[in-house]
Amino acid sequence: VGRVQGTSATDVATALATGADLVAGAALVIELDSGSLTLDDGNTNGIALSAAGNVLIRTAATTGDIDVNAGISVAGGGANSLAGHLSINAGQDLLLDASVTTTATNATIDLLAGRDIRQGTAVQSVTVSSANGDIAWRAGQDIVLETVNAGTGNVLLQAGRSVSDGDAVDASSNEVDILAAGLILNAGSAGGLGVGAN
């Protein structure tokens, strides 16, 4: 998985201040030195952010959360013919309550959180999906997931404490949570993989 570096000329201050969707015809970088970031839908289309190039979203503070309440869609091409990779790096928690998608073939998704990555906490049936690109989730403590789809790409889920399914814990659930050609699950000894029938 390729991690996107913080180099972009796109100015997002106006969109963040007005609550509008963030739309970039090339690369997009959002970095906060302090505080948390919430991505909401500015125009009721279900999308908070779309870009035609590589995207980096980052909160530097150790208490800085990133809360994704509306979709993120990243495509390749754009003004600089960039690959369309996506990196999201939260200083504390990354909360995914909307779908996150890369559409360029083999474009990767790299999710990193200082504490937890939690998908579908407020909204079920959300996905993190790529067009056969590798997907990596790395959390200092816990990963709670709903659906990850890498197609023919690979998935890495690495947590300092636990990796578990966000659905209700019952043996009747037959939902497929991870689709990939290869899968690595790595959890700390204090938490482990799954909870009960989960």
C-alpha positions as CSV (number, residue, x, y, z in Angstrom):
1,V,0.0,0.0,0.0
2,G,1.4,3.4,-1.0
3,R,1.1,6.2,1.5
4,V,0.2,9.5,0.0
5,Q,2.6,12.4,0.9
6,G,1.5,15.9,1.9
7,T,2.0,17.8,-1.3
8,S,-0.9,19.6,-3.0
9,A,-1.9,23.1,-4.1
10,T,-5.6,22.5,-3.5
11,D,-7.1,25.1,-1.1
12,V,-9.8,23.6,1.0
13,A,-10.3,26.4,3.6
14,T,-13.4,27.8,2.0
15,A,-15.1,24.5,1.6
16,L,-14.4,23.5,5.2
17,A,-15.6,26.8,6.5
18,T,-18.9,26.8,4.6
19,G,-19.7,23.1,4.9
20,A,-19.6,22.5,1.1
21,D,-18.4,19.3,-0.5
22,L,-14.7,19.1,-1.2
23,V,-14.1,18.6,-4.9
24,A,-10.6,18.5,-6.5
25,G,-9.7,17.9,-10.1
26,A,-6.2,16.7,-9.1
27,A,-4.5,15.8,-5.8
28,L,-6.0,16.9,-2.5
29,V,-4.3,17.3,0.9
30,I,-6.1,18.2,4.1
31,E,-3.9,18.4,7.2
32,L,-4.9,19.8,10.6
33,D,-2.1,20.7,13.0
34,S,-4.7,20.7,15.9
35,G,-8.2,19.7,16.5
36,S,-10.5,17.1,14.8
37,L,-12.0,16.9,11.4
38,T,-15.6,16.0,10.4
39,L,-16.5,15.3,6.8
40,D,-20.2,16.0,6.1
41,D,-22.3,16.1,3.0
42,G,-22.6,19.7,1.8
43,N,-25.2,19.2,-0.9
44,T,-27.2,16.1,-0.1
45,N,-25.5,13.9,-2.7
46,G,-24.1,11.5,-0.1
47,I,-20.5,12.6,-0.8
48,A,-18.3,14.8,1.3
49,L,-15.1,14.6,-0.7
50,S,-14.2,13.6,-4.3
51,A,-10.9,14.0,-6.1
52,A,-9.2,13.0,-9.4
53,G,-5.8,12.3,-8.0
54,N,-4.0,11.2,-4.8
55,V,-5.7,12.2,-1.5
56,L,-4.2,12.6,2.0
57,I,-6.4,13.5,5.0
58,R,-4.5,13.9,8.3
59,T,-4.9,15.2,11.8
60,A,-1.6,15.7,13.6
61,A,-2.8,16.0,17.2
62,T,-2.8,12.9,19.3
63,T,-6.4,13.9,20.2
64,G,-7.4,14.6,16.6
65,D,-10.2,12.4,15.3
66,I,-11.4,12.1,11.7
67,D,-15.2,11.5,11.4
68,V,-16.4,10.5,8.0
69,N,-20.1,11.1,7.9
70,A,-20.5,11.2,4.1
71,G,-18.8,9.4,1.3
72,I,-15.2,9.8,0.0
73,S,-14.6,9.0,-3.7
74,V,-11.2,9.1,-5.2
75,A,-10.5,8.5,-8.9
76,G,-7.2,8.5,-10.8
77,G,-6.2,10.7,-13.7
78,G,-7.0,14.4,-13.1
79,A,-4.7,17.3,-14.0
80,N,-1.5,15.4,-13.2
81,S,-2.5,11.9,-14.2
82,L,-2.0,10.7,-10.6
83,A,-2.8,7.1,-9.6
84,G,-5.8,7.9,-7.2
85,H,-4.3,6.5,-4.0
86,L,-6.0,7.4,-0.7
87,S,-4.4,7.9,2.7
88,I,-6.3,8.8,5.9
89,N,-4.2,9.3,9.1
90,A,-6.0,10.2,12.3
91,G,-4.0,11.2,15.4
92,Q,-6.6,9.5,17.6
93,D,-9.8,7.8,16.2
94,L,-10.9,7.3,12.6
95,L,-14.7,6.9,12.5
96,L,-16.1,5.6,9.2
97,D,-19.9,6.1,9.0
98,A,-20.0,6.4,5.2
99,S,-18.4,4.5,2.3
100,V,-14.8,5.2,1.2
101,T,-14.0,4.3,-2.4
102,T,-11.1,4.4,-4.8
103,T,-12.1,3.8,-8.5
104,A,-8.8,3.7,-10.4
105,T,-7.5,0.2,-11.1
106,N,-5.0,-0.9,-8.4
107,A,-5.2,2.4,-6.5
108,T,-4.6,1.7,-2.8
109,I,-6.3,2.7,0.5
110,D,-4.2,3.3,3.6
111,L,-6.0,4.0,6.9
112,L,-4.1,4.8,10.0
113,A,-5.3,5.8,13.5
114,G,-3.4,6.4,16.7
115,R,-6.1,4.7,18.7
116,D,-9.2,3.1,17.0
117,I,-10.6,2.6,13.5
118,R,-14.3,2.0,13.8
119,Q,-16.5,1.4,10.7
120,G,-20.3,1.5,10.8
121,T,-20.7,2.6,14.4
122,A,-23.5,5.0,13.6
123,V,-24.5,3.7,10.1
124,Q,-24.4,0.0,9.0
125,S,-23.8,-1.2,5.5
126,V,-20.9,1.1,4.8
127,T,-17.9,-0.1,2.8
128,V,-14.2,0.6,2.2
129,S,-13.6,-0.6,-1.3
130,S,-11.0,-0.4,-4.1
131,A,-10.8,-1.4,-7.7
132,N,-8.4,-4.3,-7.0
133,G,-6.0,-2.2,-5.1
134,D,-4.5,-3.2,-1.7
135,I,-6.2,-1.9,1.4
136,A,-4.4,-1.5,4.8
137,W,-5.9,-0.6,8.2
138,R,-3.5,0.1,11.1
139,A,-4.8,1.1,14.5
140,G,-2.9,1.6,17.8
141,Q,-5.7,-0.1,19.7
142,D,-8.9,-1.5,18.1
143,I,-10.3,-2.1,14.6
144,V,-14.1,-2.6,14.3
145,L,-15.1,-3.3,10.7
146,E,-18.3,-3.6,8.7
147,T,-17.2,-4.4,5.1
148,V,-13.8,-4.2,3.3
149,N,-13.6,-5.1,-0.4
150,A,-10.3,-5.1,-2.2
151,G,-11.4,-7.2,-5.2
152,T,-8.3,-9.1,-6.3
153,G,-6.1,-6.9,-4.1
154,N,-4.9,-7.7,-0.6
155,V,-6.1,-6.6,2.8
156,L,-4.1,-5.9,5.9
157,L,-5.8,-5.4,9.3
158,Q,-3.3,-4.6,12.0
159,A,-4.3,-3.5,15.5
160,G,-2.4,-3.1,18.7
161,R,-5.3,-4.7,20.7
162,S,-8.2,-6.3,18.8
163,V,-9.9,-6.8,15.4
164,S,-13.6,-7.5,15.4
165,D,-16.8,-7.4,13.4
166,G,-19.1,-4.4,14.1
167,D,-22.3,-6.4,13.6
168,A,-24.3,-7.8,16.5
169,V,-22.6,-10.8,18.0
170,D,-24.7,-13.8,17.0
171,A,-24.0,-17.0,15.1
172,S,-26.8,-16.4,12.6
173,S,-25.0,-13.7,10.7
174,N,-23.6,-14.9,7.4
175,E,-22.5,-11.5,6.0
176,V,-19.1,-11.5,4.2
177,D,-17.0,-8.7,5.8
178,I,-13.7,-9.0,3.9
179,L,-13.3,-9.7,0.2
180,A,-9.7,-9.9,-1.0
181,A,-7.2,-12.2,-2.8
182,G,-5.0,-12.2,0.3
183,L,-5.6,-11.3,3.9
184,I,-3.3,-10.6,6.9
185,L,-4.9,-10.2,10.4
186,N,-2.6,-9.0,13.1
187,A,-3.9,-8.2,16.6
188,G,-2.3,-7.7,20.0
189,S,-2.4,-10.3,22.8
190,A,-4.6,-8.2,25.0
191,G,-7.5,-8.2,22.6
192,G,-7.2,-10.8,19.7
193,L,-9.5,-11.5,16.8
194,G,-13.2,-11.4,17.1
195,V,-15.6,-11.5,20.1
196,G,-17.5,-14.7,20.9
197,A,-19.4,-15.8,17.7
198,N,-18.1,-12.7,16.0
